[in-house]
């Protein structure tokens, strides 16, 4: 194991660069504790040359957003034949687009909040107020706005009053050209990590998320003390089983690999609502995946060391 070299790819140029660097640092430290030789590589213009001249035994994609999750970096690794932990480029493209993921889960009869997807151009061409009025008529209030692609809840806002919509839309469009507007479901918010083992995809204990502000936005995610986490989540046995089944189904239906995280809400009536899936989940001190791994009796380094073994043997 000590002779094996691993490149942890982190950073990049997306809006989530800082979070990715934090994830990469924590993962690197955990892998070194397992006896691996680890190098932390940024995904800049020198990446391809480094992969060729300093070829690692495997890479771990710890990138969040942009090229790290839309399949671009994965395509480069596949072209160069470098084994890597994470979803294939094809699976990335499928899961990266939130409306596509929701549609595939809905087609498989999983509940997901009603939604509409609209590009910025629609508001310019048809009149912003008319489109917003139609959106509220269709989805009702409150609703949640988020970019159709991206992570870390950047640009995500809950709107409870129609008067708040114009400003919320501007904030959302700052992170993408297309907005996903979704009916807001009140309930217990959970994150469910899935890890692939020799027995197939396995759901770890769900982590319950209780943000102080009531909204699990970027600040609530990455500022210590602003969100309470419960691992495992305070769910009934039936609900805990249901969220685990949803996460495994999302992992399989979307063609994900090695590790993923599904975000869901358990409504007051017990219905589990799929929100989105993350194919390169955060590994920071306030991220839910390390909490889930610990709640399941594992350690971050050991879990990823096993995933690295699996990637090399593929």
Buried (B, 14 or more C-beta within 10 A) or exposed (E): EEEBBBBBBBBBBBBBBBBBBBBBBBBBBBBEBBEBBBBBBBBEEEBEEBBEEEEBBBBBBBBBBBBBBBBBBBBBBBEEEBBBBBBBBEBBBBBBBBBBBBBBBBEEEBBBBBBBBBBBEBBEEEEBEEBBEEBBEEBEBBBBBBBBBBBBBBBBBBBEEEEBBBEBBEBBBEBBEBBBBBBBBEBBBBBBBBBBEEEEBBBBBBBBBBBEEEBBBBBBBBEEEBBEBBBBBEBEEEBBBBBBBBBBBBBBBBBBBBBBBBBBBBBEEEEBBBBBBBBBBBBBEBBBBBBBBBBBEBBBBBBBBBBBBBBBEE
